[in-house]
Amino acid sequence: MLNWGIIGAGNISGAFAQGLTQTDSGALVAVASRELAKAEAFVDRHGSLAYPAQAHGSYEALLADPAVQAVYIGLPHTEHLHWTVRALRAGKHVLCEKPLGLNHAEAMIAFDEAERAGRVLMEAFMYRCLPQTAKLVELLRAGTIGEVRHIQASFCYSSTPRVGSRTWEASLAGGAILDVGCYPVSMARLIAGVAQGLPFAEPLKLTAMGKLHEGASGPVDEWATATLLFPGDIVAQLSTAVRFEQEESLRIGGTQGALVVPKPWYGAGAEAGESRIELYVDEALAQSWTISSDRGLYAYEADAFAKAVKTASVPHPAMNAADSLANLAVMDRWRQAIGLSYPKEAEAAMQGRQTLAGLPLARRADAVMSYGQVSGLEGKPVSRLIMGVDNQENLSHAAALFDDYIERGGNAFDTAWVYDFEGGHSEAILGQWLRARGIRDEIVLIAKGAHTPNCTPEGMRSELAESLERLQTDHADLYILHRDNPEVPVGEFVEALNEQRRLGRFKAFGGSNWSLERVAQANAYAAAKGLQGFSLVNNQLSLARMQAPIWRGCVSAGDPASRRQLAEQGLALFAWSSQARGFFTDRAGPDRLEDEELVRCWYSVANFERRVRAQQLAAEKGVQAINIALAWVLAQAFPAFSLIGPRSIAETASSMRALSVQLTPEEMAWLDLAEQGAPA
C-alpha cells in the first residue's frame, strides 16, 4: 500500500482524498496547508479512522515526513513545478495535477528531476485512468469505425471574472487552455495515436482562435478553439472556455461509423456507477457499450499511479513523461497562436540566480563536467561540452536548458551574429538570461561573426559591436571568425582581431571553417609582427566522416592529416556537428532515407562500419553509440571541445554521458577503422 501525502487543501485535493477512501492501493497519511487549521479541517473531513492522517502547517513539513511515500500536488498552476521538484528531491513519488507546468520547458525540468531521483512522476489526467477510456482505446484498435478521420472534443464551463480567482488571474496562469483545454488536446492526441498504432500522436499543423480577458494581472483566455491536423489526414476540432457552457462530449468520426462519448472527462463520476460509449452508423444509433465502474475516477487514478510505482512504468493510456511533454508542447503552440503568455513565464526566467523551479542555481554535487584550457584565456577553464545558442524557442525554453547546463557544470556558451535571422533572437535571449542570472563573469562567452558575405575585417567589427549589444555585455571571452575569405590577406584579419582584443572586446580568437593552412599563415604573420595569433579552430569533427559539406564553405578536421596538424600546432578544436547530426542514433540506417541532409553528408560504407563498431563498444560499456562517438571526439591528441545543440534537457543529459566514457588508444583506432587505413 502506498502512503500518500497531499499538498494543498482545496477542492481538487479533497476529491483525490475521497478517491483514496475507495481503493486499497493507497491511504492518506498526511496533508499540508500553509495554514495548520485548514490542514486539520481537511483531515477531519477526509481522514480515515483506519489510517489516521497527520496535519502539517507547511509543505516543507510534509516533505520531511518519513511516513509519506507519494505526494499529490493540488496547488495553483504556478506552484506545480516548484513543489514537484521539491518533493522529488525529498525522495517522494509525485502525482501532480494538470498541467504539470506552465509550459513544455517546465515539464522538461520536472521529468529530468524525476529521472535523476529515481522516482515516478505522473501528470494527473484522471480520465486517462478510467475503464471508459480503456474501452474507447479497445474499440478504436479493433477498427470499430474503420479509419479515424475526425475528432471533436470540448471542455467548457461558465464562471464570472473575479479579482483573485485562480481562473481569472494571469498571475496564477488562469484561463481556459491551461485549466481545461488540456483535456481535449490530450484526448485528440491519444485517439490520433491509437489510430496509427502509436501511444499518442503529434499534430503536423495547428490553427487557433480565442478571446482574451484583460484582468488585473494581465490577460487570460475566456475561450479558445483549435484545429489540429495529424498524420493520416486526421483532423481534430477542439474547444475550451471558462466563460460559457457547452455540451461535454467527444465525437470520433471514421470511415465506417462514429463513436460518441457523452461524458469523456468524468465517466461515472466520483462514485461507483455507469457510463457509456455509443456507435452511430448511417446517422442512427447502432450499438452502445455500458462501462461499469466500481469506484470513483480519482480512485482509478490512484490505482494507476500505485501500479506505476510498483512497476516503474506509467500504464497506458495514463500520461507518461513523453506524453505529458508533448501535450504541453501543443498547448504552448495553442497559446502562442492566440497571443497568450503568463507573467510567471517571464518572471521565472528573470528571477535572479534561481532556476525556473524557484530554487538556487548552482553546480550539482554529482556534476561530471570536465574542462580544458584555451591559449589566451589562462585562468578560466572551458567546459569540454559547449552549449550552442541557436535553437532556443523562447526565454522559458532557453532558461530551462541554460540553467540545467550550469547545474551540470557547463560554463561555455557559443553564439553568433548570424544565428537566427529574426533580429538576433538567439543572442538577445542569451543576453537576457545572463543579465538576469548575474553570472557573466563566471561563464565563457563565445561570439562569432563575419559570416559570408560580410567576411571582412570591417564586417567583423560591425557585427561584433551589434552582438555585444544584444548580449548586454561589453566583451566576449572568445571571438571566432565564422568564415574565411581568401580574397582578404590573412594579415588584415590578424591586425583587425588584435585591434579588437586591445580594446578589451575579447581575450582570444580563432576561426570557424578555416583551413589549417590559412590558420598557420595567420599565426606565422602574428609571430612575425609580435601579435597574438589564433588560439582555436572551430571546424567540424566527428567519428563519422563528413561526406559532403552541410553548408557551402564548411571545413572538416575529420581526416587523419588534419588531426595531426592540430596536434602539431597546439590548437584547440571546437568541434561542431560532433555527433554527426544523429548518425549514431536510430535516425540513421541504410534503409532510413527520409532525412536528405543526413544521407548526403554522412552516409557511406565506411561510416556505417564505424557506426556498427560504436554500437558494439557501447553495448560493452553500458552506454549508447552516440556517447561513444562523442567520447571519441573528446579523446583526441589535441585539446578538443564539442559544441552541442540540445533542444531538450534529455538531449543535454545524453551528451553528458560521453564524459564518463574512457577510450583506450586501441579503441580509438579501431573505431576509426585504422586497420583499413581509416577510409572516408
C-alpha positions as MATLAB code, in Angstrom:
seq = 'MLNWGIIGAGNISGAFAQGLTQTDSGALVAVASRELAKAEAFVDRHGSLAYPAQAHGSYEALLADPAVQAVYIGLPHTEHLHWTVRALRAGKHVLCEKPLGLNHAEAMIAFDEAERAGRVLMEAFMYRCLPQTAKLVELLRAGTIGEVRHIQASFCYSSTPRVGSRTWEASLAGGAILDVGCYPVSMARLIAGVAQGLPFAEPLKLTAMGKLHEGASGPVDEWATATLLFPGDIVAQLSTAVRFEQEESLRIGGTQGALVVPKPWYGAGAEAGESRIELYVDEALAQSWTISSDRGLYAYEADAFAKAVKTASVPHPAMNAADSLANLAVMDRWRQAIGLSYPKEAEAAMQGRQTLAGLPLARRADAVMSYGQVSGLEGKPVSRLIMGVDNQENLSHAAALFDDYIERGGNAFDTAWVYDFEGGHSEAILGQWLRARGIRDEIVLIAKGAHTPNCTPEGMRSELAESLERLQTDHADLYILHRDNPEVPVGEFVEALNEQRRLGRFKAFGGSNWSLERVAQANAYAAAKGLQGFSLVNNQLSLARMQAPIWRGCVSAGDPASRRQLAEQGLALFAWSSQARGFFTDRAGPDRLEDEELVRCWYSVANFERRVRAQQLAAEKGVQAINIALAWVLAQAFPAFSLIGPRSIAETASSMRALSVQLTPEEMAWLDLAEQGAPA';
ca = [
       0.000    0.000    0.000;
       1.228    3.473   -0.934;
       1.320    6.113    1.807;
       0.033    9.398    0.388;
       0.643   12.972    1.426;
      -1.447   15.761   -0.107;
      -0.072   19.267   -0.639;
      -2.877   21.793   -0.826;
      -6.244   21.621    0.928;
      -8.513   22.844   -1.879;
     -11.436   21.212   -3.652;
      -9.396   19.117   -6.087;
      -7.287   17.758   -3.229;
     -10.497   16.839   -1.416;
     -11.743   14.951   -4.474;
      -8.491   12.985   -4.622;
      -8.631   12.253   -0.897;
     -12.167   10.933   -1.363;
     -10.851    8.657   -4.094;
      -8.254    7.231   -1.735;
     -11.030    6.055    0.569;
     -12.395    3.912   -2.297;
      -9.227    1.950   -3.017;
      -6.875   -0.313   -1.122;
      -3.835    0.628   -3.260;
      -3.018    3.577   -1.021;
      -4.045    5.600    2.000;
      -3.870    9.212    3.104;
      -1.274    9.665    5.870;
      -0.558   13.410    5.745;
      -1.998   16.701    4.495;
      -0.257   20.063    4.289;
      -1.599   23.578    4.044;
       0.111   26.894    4.683;
      -2.437   27.260    7.475;
      -2.427   24.422   10.013;
      -6.121   24.932   10.768;
      -7.013   24.248    7.128;
      -4.948   21.063    7.126;
      -6.642   19.917   10.331;
     -10.095   20.643    8.902;
      -9.154   18.684    5.769;
      -8.133   15.684    7.881;
     -11.416   15.874    9.779;
     -13.366   15.747    6.503;
     -11.307   13.228    4.551;
      -9.210   11.269    7.029;
      -9.725    7.599    7.725;
     -10.103    6.011   11.135;
      -8.108    3.050    9.885;
      -5.264    5.269    8.678;
      -5.108    8.472   10.754;
      -3.595   11.354    8.781;
      -1.148   13.937   10.092;
      -1.936   17.615    9.502;
       1.061   19.824    8.639;
       1.170   23.609    8.683;
       3.762   23.816    5.899;
       4.544   21.962    2.697;
       8.140   21.535    3.840;
       6.964   19.663    6.946;
       5.019   17.191    4.841;
       8.008   16.567    2.579;
      10.101   15.870    5.678;
       7.519   13.379    6.989;
       9.124    9.902    6.705;
       5.694    8.242    6.574;
       4.914    9.866    3.201;
       5.949    7.850    0.156;
       3.994    9.652   -2.569;
       2.775   13.226   -2.854;
      -0.317   14.523   -4.603;
       0.054   18.196   -5.557;
      -3.215   20.095   -5.796;
      -1.949   23.682   -5.930;
      -2.439   26.536   -8.435;
      -0.681   26.007  -11.775;
       2.113   28.455  -10.976;
       3.279   26.368   -7.996;
       3.313   22.965   -9.676;
       6.926   22.948  -10.839;
       8.445   24.247   -7.605;
       6.753   21.749   -5.322;
       7.125   18.872   -7.772;
      10.887   19.410   -7.777;
      10.985   19.859   -4.001;
       9.019   16.641   -3.491;
      11.219   14.655   -5.880;
      14.343   15.923   -4.155;
      12.808   14.807   -0.868;
      12.621   11.284   -2.290;
       8.855   11.185   -2.870;
       6.945    9.894   -5.868;
       4.754   12.652   -7.308;
       1.290   12.822   -8.848;
       0.888   16.447   -9.896;
      -2.384   17.985  -11.003;
      -2.528   19.060  -14.606;
      -0.927   20.987  -16.071;
       2.387   19.677  -14.785;
       3.958   23.030  -15.633;
       3.056   26.285  -17.313;
       4.808   25.149  -20.464;
       6.921   22.462  -22.064;
      10.103   23.937  -20.579;
       8.857   23.487  -17.019;
       7.793   19.923  -17.741;
      11.297   19.127  -19.034;
      12.745   20.251  -15.720;
      10.255   18.184  -13.724;
      10.818   14.937  -15.612;
      14.592   15.348  -15.545;
      14.377   15.690  -11.770;
      12.243   12.552  -11.579;
      14.713   10.559  -13.645;
      17.675   11.615  -11.545;
      15.731   10.984   -8.322;
      14.624    7.546   -9.494;
      11.021    8.389   -8.627;
       7.736    8.201  -10.523;
       6.241   11.468  -11.736;
       2.828   11.432  -13.378;
       0.562   14.228  -14.580;
      -2.919   13.814  -13.105;
      -5.223   13.404  -16.084;
      -7.744   11.275  -14.212;
      -9.862   10.449  -17.294;
      -6.896    8.617  -18.844;
      -7.092    6.088  -15.981;
     -10.812    5.237  -16.372;
     -12.223    1.925  -17.670;
     -14.208    4.066  -20.117;
     -11.033    5.383  -21.727;
      -9.535    1.900  -21.853;
     -12.702    0.676  -23.600;
     -12.516    3.541  -26.095;
      -8.936    2.616  -26.961;
     -10.005   -1.017  -27.367;
     -12.806   -0.081  -29.786;
     -10.539    2.103  -31.872;
      -7.851   -0.568  -32.087;
     -10.498   -3.066  -33.192;
     -11.426   -0.819  -36.125;
     -14.997   -0.346  -34.908;
     -15.429    2.804  -37.006;
     -12.896    1.982  -39.704;
     -10.218    4.599  -40.228;
     -10.397    7.591  -37.903;
     -10.790   10.852  -39.816;
     -12.319   13.428  -37.479;
     -12.308   14.251  -33.752;
     -14.443   16.767  -31.896;
     -13.758   17.395  -28.228;
     -14.681   20.188  -25.852;
     -14.353   21.078  -22.205;
     -16.062   24.295  -21.171;
     -17.592   25.789  -18.056;
     -19.063   29.158  -17.176;
     -17.687   31.418  -14.472;
     -17.691   35.135  -13.719;
     -14.487   37.193  -13.826;
     -13.339   37.903  -10.290;
     -10.170   39.526   -8.975;
      -8.009   36.988   -7.175;
      -9.741   33.983   -8.748;
      -7.490   31.142   -9.855;
      -9.469   31.020  -13.096;
      -9.274   34.720  -13.918;
      -5.841   35.846  -12.720;
      -2.984   35.856  -15.227;
      -0.590   35.850  -12.258;
      -1.967   32.389  -11.413;
      -1.897   31.240  -15.079;
      -5.676   31.248  -15.308;
      -7.892   30.915  -18.340;
      -9.265   28.039  -20.350;
      -6.430   26.392  -22.268;
      -4.224   25.551  -19.320;
      -7.085   24.653  -16.979;
      -9.403   22.513  -19.111;
      -8.285   22.891  -22.734;
      -5.520   20.432  -21.904;
      -8.129   17.654  -21.772;
      -9.305   17.899  -25.420;
      -5.678   18.227  -26.537;
      -4.632   15.095  -24.681;
      -7.681   13.166  -25.913;
      -7.156   14.140  -29.557;
      -3.514   13.124  -29.379;
      -4.443    9.814  -27.763;
      -7.057    8.986  -30.404;
      -4.894   10.029  -33.354;
      -2.055    7.953  -31.951;
      -4.137    4.827  -31.375;
      -5.494    5.193  -34.927;
      -1.904    4.890  -36.189;
      -0.834    2.125  -33.836;
       1.036    4.521  -31.544;
       0.602    5.503  -27.878;
      -0.108    9.088  -28.969;
       0.375   11.390  -31.958;
       1.644   14.884  -32.604;
      -0.154   17.402  -34.821;
       1.517   18.470  -38.034;
      -0.338   21.773  -38.037;
      -2.324   23.874  -35.575;
      -4.538   26.887  -36.195;
      -6.472   28.658  -33.465;
      -8.734   31.485  -32.359;
      -9.547   32.831  -28.927;
     -10.755   35.750  -26.843;
      -8.602   37.270  -24.129;
      -9.972   38.881  -20.985;
      -7.847   41.694  -19.546;
      -7.701   41.069  -15.819;
      -5.954   42.867  -13.002;
      -2.670   40.995  -13.537;
      -2.869   40.545  -17.312;
      -4.828   38.640  -19.960;
      -6.344   35.179  -19.675;
      -8.276   33.305  -22.334;
     -12.076   33.322  -21.894;
     -12.433   30.815  -24.695;
     -10.297   29.272  -27.407;
     -10.691   26.891  -30.306;
      -8.049   24.946  -32.186;
      -7.936   22.811  -35.306;
      -5.206   20.185  -35.365;
      -4.066   18.209  -38.397;
      -2.468   14.864  -37.527;
      -0.653   12.350  -39.748;
      -3.080   10.111  -41.576;
      -5.272   13.093  -42.527;
      -6.913   13.084  -39.096;
      -8.435   16.442  -38.147;
      -9.351   17.416  -34.592;
     -11.552   20.371  -33.656;
     -11.131   21.384  -30.037;
     -12.845   23.994  -27.924;
     -12.460   25.218  -24.369;
     -13.937   28.037  -22.283;
     -14.241   29.388  -18.758;
     -16.921   31.953  -19.706;
     -19.674   29.796  -21.203;
     -21.084   26.295  -21.096;
     -21.057   23.786  -23.908;
     -22.151   20.184  -24.182;
     -19.484   17.964  -22.696;
     -18.867   15.223  -25.227;
     -16.406   13.549  -27.515;
     -17.178   12.591  -31.115;
     -14.928   10.493  -33.313;
     -15.743   10.132  -36.995;
     -14.481    7.213  -39.045;
     -14.936    5.725  -42.492;
     -17.422    3.140  -41.159;
     -19.180    4.932  -38.334;
     -18.854    7.361  -35.452;
     -18.244    6.936  -31.734;
     -19.777    9.310  -29.198;
     -18.700    9.512  -25.557;
     -21.215   11.664  -23.626;
     -19.026   12.058  -20.510;
     -15.420   11.771  -21.711;
     -13.720   13.525  -18.784;
     -15.519   12.231  -15.693;
     -17.057    8.919  -16.734;
     -19.352    7.677  -13.994;
     -18.064   10.400  -11.659;
     -16.677   10.421   -8.145;
     -18.595    7.312   -7.051;
     -19.271    3.867   -8.486;
     -21.633    3.934  -11.443;
     -22.027    3.504  -15.187;
     -21.010    5.418  -18.292;
     -21.429    4.629  -21.949;
     -19.931    4.822  -25.423;
     -22.252    4.948  -28.439;
     -21.707    3.808  -32.022;
     -23.571    5.550  -34.824;
     -23.783    4.135  -38.345;
     -25.668    5.953  -41.109;
     -26.693    8.586  -38.541;
     -28.517    6.009  -36.397;
     -27.540    4.526  -33.039;
     -26.238    1.067  -33.957;
     -24.748   -0.097  -30.665;
     -23.759    1.139  -27.250;
     -21.460   -0.122  -24.556;
     -22.090    0.361  -20.855;
     -18.968    0.633  -18.740;
     -19.357   -0.139  -15.057;
     -17.086    1.500  -12.509;
     -16.845    0.003   -9.031;
     -15.205    3.148   -7.626;
     -14.778    6.801   -8.473;
     -12.494    8.316  -11.090;
      -9.861    9.507   -8.595;
      -9.631    6.035   -7.106;
      -8.756    4.700  -10.563;
      -6.126    7.418  -10.877;
      -4.615    6.475   -7.509;
      -4.575    2.815   -8.576;
      -2.829    3.655  -11.860;
      -0.197    5.629  -10.003;
       0.357    2.888   -7.441;
       0.864    0.454  -10.327;
       3.379    2.867  -11.882;
       5.343    2.995   -8.623;
       5.336   -0.780   -8.379;
       6.430   -1.381  -11.988;
       8.413    1.856  -12.541;
       6.336    2.438  -15.678;
       3.182    4.500  -16.144;
       0.480    2.266  -17.651;
      -1.008    3.403  -20.964;
      -3.229    5.340  -21.543;
      -2.296    7.255  -18.380;
       0.089   10.125  -19.087;
       3.735    9.109  -19.117;
       6.639   11.549  -19.437;
       6.782   11.632  -23.239;
       3.025   12.102  -23.465;
       2.943   14.959  -20.954;
       5.875   16.735  -22.585;
       4.279   16.515  -25.994;
       0.908   17.647  -24.650;
       2.370   20.806  -23.143;
       4.240   21.499  -26.376;
       0.903   21.539  -28.233;
      -0.618   23.787  -25.582;
       2.335   26.152  -25.988;
       1.543   26.337  -29.707;
      -2.144   26.945  -28.992;
      -1.397   29.809  -26.604;
       1.167   31.280  -28.968;
      -1.393   31.222  -31.801;
      -3.772   33.439  -29.791;
      -1.050   35.622  -28.274;
      -1.320   34.395  -24.697;
       1.537   34.226  -22.194;
       1.632   34.462  -18.415;
       3.550   36.909  -16.197;
       5.133   33.993  -14.330;
       6.802   32.757  -17.524;
       8.756   35.986  -17.892;
       9.268   36.467  -14.158;
      10.542   32.919  -13.578;
      13.131   33.315  -16.308;
      14.297   36.631  -14.885;
      14.239   35.982  -11.142;
      17.932   36.325  -10.457;
      20.165   33.442   -9.532;
      17.313   30.946   -9.381;
      16.093   28.269  -11.752;
      12.607   28.209  -13.271;
      11.682   25.978  -10.337;
      12.485   28.844   -7.973;
      15.495   27.084   -6.471;
      19.130   28.280   -6.191;
      21.191   27.967   -9.363;
      24.384   26.073   -8.526;
      26.539   23.247   -9.797;
      25.186   19.903   -8.596;
      27.261   17.684   -6.383;
      27.046   14.880   -8.960;
      28.102   17.033  -11.944;
      30.651   15.237  -14.157;
      31.766   18.054  -16.470;
      35.434   18.129  -17.438;
      37.356   21.220  -18.529;
      40.200   22.293  -20.770;
      42.306   25.362  -21.388;
      42.467   27.664  -24.393;
      45.578   29.743  -25.051;
      44.931   33.379  -24.250;
      42.236   32.528  -21.729;
      44.509   31.358  -18.943;
      42.901   31.155  -15.541;
      39.444   30.493  -16.951;
      38.759   26.829  -17.710;
      36.407   25.970  -20.553;
      33.898   23.130  -20.219;
      34.567   20.373  -22.746;
      30.910   20.422  -23.806;
      29.878   23.867  -25.027;
      26.238   24.945  -25.134;
      25.178   26.038  -28.612;
      22.837   29.037  -28.526;
      20.972   28.736  -31.798;
      17.674   26.898  -31.333;
      16.085   28.127  -28.109;
      12.470   28.966  -28.920;
      11.779   31.474  -26.148;
      13.117   32.695  -22.828;
      11.469   29.904  -20.805;
      12.911   27.236  -23.095;
      16.342   28.865  -23.007;
      16.329   29.324  -19.228;
      15.396   25.682  -18.660;
      18.250   24.481  -20.897;
      20.843   27.013  -19.721;
      20.094   26.588  -16.001;
      20.337   22.825  -16.327;
      23.629   23.120  -18.214;
      25.106   25.320  -15.472;
      23.921   22.843  -12.820;
      25.681   20.058  -14.728;
      28.926   22.033  -14.563;
      28.854   23.646  -18.015;
      30.261   27.146  -18.341;
      30.749   27.913  -22.071;
      28.132   29.314  -24.453;
      28.577   29.544  -28.201;
      26.563   32.068  -30.159;
      26.889   34.017  -33.401;
      25.639   37.153  -35.092;
      24.101   35.072  -37.873;
      22.249   32.586  -35.658;
      18.545   33.199  -36.121;
      17.784   35.727  -38.803;
      14.959   37.427  -36.873;
      16.889   40.300  -35.387;
      19.408   38.374  -33.330;
      16.839   36.376  -31.376;
      19.355   33.842  -30.054;
      21.911   36.373  -28.852;
      19.191   38.525  -27.289;
      17.780   35.582  -25.308;
      21.226   34.627  -24.019;
      21.834   38.248  -23.059;
      18.559   38.446  -21.138;
      19.335   35.226  -19.287;
      22.903   36.264  -18.432;
      21.741   39.621  -17.121;
      19.021   38.004  -15.006;
      21.250   35.296  -13.530;
      24.151   37.657  -12.840;
      26.824   35.133  -13.818;
      28.504   36.848  -16.775;
      31.982   36.704  -15.222;
      31.597   33.015  -14.342;
      30.918   31.801  -17.871;
      32.949   31.641  -21.073;
      31.109   33.665  -23.705;
      31.962   32.776  -27.298;
      30.875   35.179  -30.026;
      31.119   34.591  -33.773;
      30.779   36.945  -36.691;
      31.966   37.943  -40.159;
      29.917   35.293  -41.908;
      29.736   35.338  -45.702;
      29.071   37.820  -47.350;
      30.299   40.079  -44.503;
      33.549   38.183  -44.080;
      35.849   41.190  -43.932;
      37.644   43.000  -41.121;
      35.053   45.769  -41.262;
      32.204   43.243  -41.246;
      33.762   41.652  -38.184;
      33.949   44.976  -36.340;
      30.345   45.957  -37.000;
      28.887   42.522  -36.253;
      30.885   42.202  -33.039;
      29.566   45.553  -31.822;
      25.998   44.504  -32.589;
      26.476   41.093  -30.945;
      27.801   42.620  -27.731;
      24.835   44.977  -27.607;
      22.397   42.084  -27.986;
      24.300   40.075  -25.382;
      24.166   43.021  -22.955;
      27.890   42.910  -22.243;
      30.964   44.897  -23.275;
      33.107   41.876  -24.081;
      33.196   38.231  -25.071;
      35.822   35.815  -23.806;
      36.496   34.192  -27.168;
      35.783   35.519  -30.637;
      35.587   33.347  -33.753;
      35.513   34.431  -37.385;
      32.559   32.465  -38.743;
      34.073   32.002  -42.197;
      37.319   32.717  -44.047;
      37.614   34.987  -47.060;
      40.715   34.035  -49.090;
      40.437   37.307  -51.009;
      41.374   39.184  -47.830;
      45.094   38.942  -46.949;
      45.383   36.953  -43.748;
      47.372   39.729  -42.109;
      44.417   42.117  -42.336;
      42.308   39.728  -40.269;
      45.097   39.302  -37.714;
      45.560   43.070  -37.372;
      41.828   43.705  -37.007;
      41.412   40.932  -34.421;
      44.313   42.225  -32.349;
      42.854   45.736  -32.514;
      39.580   44.499  -31.001;
      41.469   42.457  -28.408;
      43.401   45.557  -27.306;
      40.073   47.371  -26.935;
      39.037   44.678  -24.435;
      36.279   43.169  -26.552;
      37.650   39.620  -26.234;
      40.746   37.841  -24.892;
      41.466   35.219  -27.543;
      40.242   34.388  -31.018;
      40.076   31.767  -33.726;
      38.437   30.814  -36.988;
      35.463   28.684  -37.910;
      35.674   26.778  -41.194;
      39.202   27.997  -41.787;
      41.705   25.681  -43.451;
      44.577   24.745  -41.186;
      46.939   26.102  -43.806;
      45.352   29.574  -43.580;
      45.455   29.397  -39.779;
      49.179   28.530  -39.937;
      49.736   31.536  -42.221;
      47.833   33.767  -39.796;
      49.882   32.594  -36.850;
      53.137   32.997  -38.773;
      52.141   36.577  -39.579;
      51.213   37.209  -35.924;
      54.533   35.818  -34.697;
      56.484   37.972  -37.134;
      54.604   41.112  -36.039;
      54.619   40.379  -32.311;
      50.840   39.971  -32.290;
      48.512   37.371  -30.791;
      47.597   34.557  -33.141;
      44.712   32.124  -33.471;
      44.163   30.042  -30.336;
      41.500   27.746  -31.726;
      39.782   26.368  -34.785;
      36.023   25.848  -34.939;
      35.809   23.179  -37.643;
      33.719   20.044  -37.966;
      34.867   16.769  -36.420;
      33.011   13.550  -35.702;
      33.708    9.838  -35.704;
      31.631    9.623  -38.876;
      33.483   11.466  -41.639;
      31.521   14.270  -43.297;
      30.982   13.163  -46.909;
      29.742   16.494  -48.230;
      29.615   19.967  -46.674;
      26.391   20.642  -44.767;
      26.609   24.257  -45.908;
      28.817   25.859  -48.521;
      32.185   26.768  -47.102;
      32.186   24.169  -44.313;
      35.555   22.687  -43.382;
      36.068   19.388  -41.573;
      39.018   18.239  -39.491;
      37.969   14.615  -39.802;
      40.873   13.301  -41.870;
      43.984   11.995  -40.071;
      46.221   14.656  -41.658;
      44.122   17.498  -40.212;
      44.137   15.900  -36.794;
      47.915   15.544  -36.912;
      48.238   19.222  -37.873;
      46.044   20.294  -34.951;
      48.239   18.333  -32.553;
      51.428   19.753  -34.085;
      50.181   23.355  -33.989;
      48.830   23.041  -30.439;
      45.479   24.455  -31.460;
      42.263   23.779  -29.607;
      39.397   22.465  -31.725;
      35.814   23.498  -31.010;
      34.110   20.753  -32.990;
      30.655   21.358  -34.445;
      28.319   18.540  -35.552;
      30.488   16.329  -33.362;
      27.709   13.758  -33.080;
      27.175   13.739  -36.868;
      23.653   15.139  -36.726;
      22.184   11.979  -35.226;
      24.006    9.477  -37.454;
      24.746    7.298  -34.414;
      21.083    7.178  -33.334;
      18.136    5.324  -34.835;
      17.535    8.326  -37.105;
      20.108    6.781  -39.439;
      20.325    3.417  -41.172;
      20.895    2.028  -44.667;
      17.113    1.952  -45.160;
      16.411    5.324  -43.493;
      16.491    7.795  -46.376;
      13.932   10.407  -45.321;
      16.498   12.879  -43.929;
      18.175   14.216  -47.079;
      20.905   16.072  -45.201;
      21.838   13.040  -43.124;
      22.043   10.864  -46.235;
      24.021   13.395  -48.263;
      26.510   14.352  -45.586;
      27.110   11.172  -43.598;
      26.061    8.026  -45.448;
      28.969    5.883  -46.643;
      30.052    2.270  -46.302;
      32.920    3.254  -44.008;
      30.717    5.412  -41.787;
      28.178    2.641  -41.346;
      31.024    0.355  -40.296;
      32.103    2.987  -37.737;
      28.505    3.109  -36.541;
      28.406   -0.683  -36.071;
      31.642   -0.597  -34.104;
      30.379    2.267  -31.927;
      27.246    0.229  -31.196;
      29.324   -2.821  -30.260;
      31.577   -0.851  -27.923;
      28.576    0.965  -26.433;
      26.994   -2.381  -25.538;
      30.200   -3.400  -23.757;
      30.436   -0.140  -21.813;
      26.730    0.188  -20.990;
      26.163    3.427  -22.897;
      24.736    4.445  -26.266;
      26.564    4.571  -29.582;
      26.216    8.348  -29.707;
      28.066    8.569  -26.372;
      30.930    6.529  -27.823;
      31.050    8.785  -30.885;
      31.233   11.944  -28.768;
      33.816   10.429  -26.410;
      35.964    9.713  -29.485;
      35.935   13.406  -30.402;
      36.890   14.487  -26.883;
      39.751   11.953  -26.639;
      41.867   13.427  -29.449;
      45.583   14.155  -29.095;
      44.890   17.909  -29.077;
      42.567   19.981  -26.858;
      39.137   19.047  -28.217;
      35.830   20.578  -27.187;
      32.380   19.773  -28.525;
      29.607   22.205  -29.382;
      26.291   20.614  -28.502;
      22.909   21.905  -29.635;
      20.332   20.286  -27.354;
      16.667   21.108  -27.856;
      15.697   19.398  -24.631;
      17.194   18.646  -21.231;
      17.122   14.957  -22.138;
      19.443   15.667  -25.082;
      21.832   17.557  -22.797;
      21.823   14.615  -20.382;
      22.569   12.246  -23.267;
      25.597   14.289  -24.335;
      26.890   14.408  -20.761;
      27.124   10.611  -20.643;
      30.056   10.783  -23.061;
      32.155   12.383  -20.321;
      32.139    9.147  -18.341;
      33.411    7.083  -21.287;
      37.142    6.357  -21.357;
      38.572    5.104  -24.641;
      41.962    3.419  -24.971;
      44.261    4.266  -27.899;
      43.444    0.864  -29.336;
      39.690    1.540  -29.133;
      40.163    4.967  -30.716;
      41.995    3.455  -33.662;
      39.545    0.562  -34.036;
      36.537    2.878  -34.070;
      38.112    4.914  -36.896;
      38.911    1.786  -38.974;
      42.653    2.350  -38.611;
      43.409   -1.219  -39.726;
      41.676   -0.351  -43.016;
      43.675    2.817  -43.478;
      40.865    4.958  -41.990;
      38.800    5.224  -45.192;
      36.360    8.058  -45.619;
];
